[in-house]
């Protein structure tokens, strides 16, 4: 493979006694969609801010396009499009003005930016909202505008911190569709998320983070293959009986997780396992066979669920 | 290899002074100011101009009836001509303070606009200078508008009074840079009130309405430390045509204020956004 666009070794960030990012290594290559998956407080956003040259590391090395963000902040930020977790659109300006002035902040010419604004309004499906004030937009529209704004400088790397948190399912799908298009155009995407479905949908490769450290790395499929079985059988016996039943079921499958509300049984064949359970005269209130997901990988690695 | 235009622009500054904190984008920030201004509420702008005019009317012509003239040094002048330069200096201060405190606080903590700005290839010094520049423009326009009122009324005694406009810009610059520095440390709207608690007594005691020589020594000393006192003395000296070395020292006071304010603002923005 060619040289990585972003390369971190032993990257560490401390805030006083608290270690937000604890010696992580990763490489991001051109054109790939790279994810940071982990619960809130895992250190994903901190890592993103260091890459975005708006936070200084405590120790370790990081190079972005061969440069150190600490020494070349403005030059590195010129390569990046940043979509922060919390929208920070300019509330005093209209939709189109937000895009326009953001391009100007990069020092781009008026003529170039004006052309770009029209293109981005179409991309974000906000043409009709062109002259609307930002505060009148819905959450999904604001998010699309923020992404469009991040694209005004034609960045090679687009960084998205929790891009769909707080959006309804439909708005999420529209957004995912836009991000797919960018990926097709060759933009390198960096995404943090605590939604496993988002990570599975969008990321070619990801690192699973917890408490500042990397727990695992790989493609969604390989992570599932390595850390989970093909299928999962979810059983509910009622909240007071899940644990008691879990003890009885333990010998029947490769691995079992007893959560307060349900028992998860990891197996290659969920239906077959379910039949065995019925024939053993154990009767769950509900049962569900599904494919393993990144949620199961996280549970295996940390003993906790992603969203708590 | 294809190099995006934004990158090419940023690379041009490599090796220049302050390349990590400054990218030469002050004009772009002022452009934002103009775009936002076009759709803003004009009331705030108008009130900043009307306030000193009201003071001039009520005090200049109210007290001026009881006290037609006042003696400054060896010269006797109209009371209104005594307070007009002070009000000019104060209006420059007010314009600068409004933009660099209230507006900055909102952008910093509420709308988080600076977070967005600093994710671009700009640096914190661009933001500091851009915002202060805008505050300065407001101070400048208030000074011009007020000058347009007092000059036809014959309240500017000397042609040196023309220099009161650039002096007002200097004053606005000093207040804006310190105002922004102080605001960057504020955590809540309530804390912003501290600034007002400082400004009002300063306005009342800085020799706006009567010479500070009426005060006891210790109070004169304190008042002489205040920036507005120097602002008033500077503008009044120019308007009355009393040109001497003291004016230079007043101007110097503001140069120092500008530098200190800029250093703290940039440091603080760096600490806030680059932590």
Contacts between the chains, C-beta under 8 A, distances in Angstrom:
chain1	res1	chain2	res2	distance
A	15	B	275	7.8
A	52	B	119	6.4
A	54	B	118	6.1
A	54	B	119	6.3
A	54	B	273	5.7
A	54	B	274	6.0
A	55	B	274	6.4
A	55	B	275	6.1
A	56	B	274	5.9
A	56	B	275	7.4
A	71	B	20	7.1
A	72	B	14	7.6
A	72	B	20	7.7
A	73	B	20	5.5
A	73	B	123	6.7
A	73	B	274	7.7
A	74	B	10	5.2
A	74	B	13	6.8
A	74	B	19	6.7
A	74	B	20	7.1
A	74	B	23	5.0
A	74	B	121	4.4
A	74	B	122	7.0
A	74	B	123	5.7
A	75	B	7	7.2
A	75	B	10	4.6
A	75	B	11	6.0
A	75	B	13	7.8
A	75	B	14	6.5
A	75	B	121	7.1
A	77	B	10	7.6
A	77	B	119	6.5
A	77	B	120	6.0
A	77	B	121	4.9
A	78	B	4	7.4
A	78	B	6	4.5
A	78	B	7	4.6
A	78	B	9	6.9
A	78	B	10	3.6
A	78	B	11	7.7
A	78	B	120	7.8
A	78	B	121	4.0
A	79	B	4	7.2
A	79	B	6	7.8
A	79	B	7	5.7
A	80	B	119	7.5
A	82	B	119	4.1
A	84	B	115	6.6
A	84	B	116	7.5
A	84	B	119	7.1
A	86	B	112	6.7
A	88	B	111	6.8
A	88	B	112	3.9
A	88	B	113	6.3
A	88	B	115	4.7
A	88	B	116	4.2
A	89	B	111	7.9
A	89	B	116	7.3
A	90	B	32	7.4
A	90	B	36	7.5
A	90	B	111	7.0
A	90	B	113	5.5
A	90	B	116	7.1
A	91	B	111	5.0
A	91	B	113	8.0
A	92	B	36	4.1
A	92	B	39	7.2
A	92	B	40	6.9
A	92	B	111	7.8
A	93	B	32	7.6
A	93	B	35	6.0
A	93	B	36	6.1
A	93	B	39	7.9
A	94	B	39	7.7
A	97	B	35	5.4
A	100	B	35	7.9
A	101	B	28	7.4
A	101	B	31	6.9
A	101	B	32	4.9
A	101	B	35	6.4
A	102	B	116	7.3
A	102	B	120	6.9
A	104	B	28	4.4
A	104	B	31	6.1
A	104	B	32	7.6
A	105	B	25	6.3
A	105	B	28	5.7
A	105	B	29	8.0
A	105	B	117	5.9
A	105	B	120	4.1
A	105	B	121	7.5
A	105	B	122	5.5
A	106	B	6	4.1
A	106	B	9	6.7
A	106	B	10	7.7
A	106	B	120	5.3
A	106	B	121	5.3
A	107	B	6	7.0
A	107	B	9	4.1
A	107	B	10	7.3
A	107	B	23	6.9
A	107	B	24	7.6
A	107	B	25	6.2
A	107	B	28	7.1
A	107	B	121	6.7
A	108	B	5	6.0
A	108	B	6	6.2
A	108	B	9	7.1
A	112	B	5	6.7
A	149	B	116	7.8
A	153	B	4	6.6
A	153	B	5	7.7
A	153	B	6	3.7
A	153	B	120	7.4
A	153	B	121	7.8
A	154	B	4	4.7
A	154	B	5	7.1
A	154	B	6	6.9
A	155	B	4	6.9
A	155	B	6	7.4
A	156	B	4	6.8
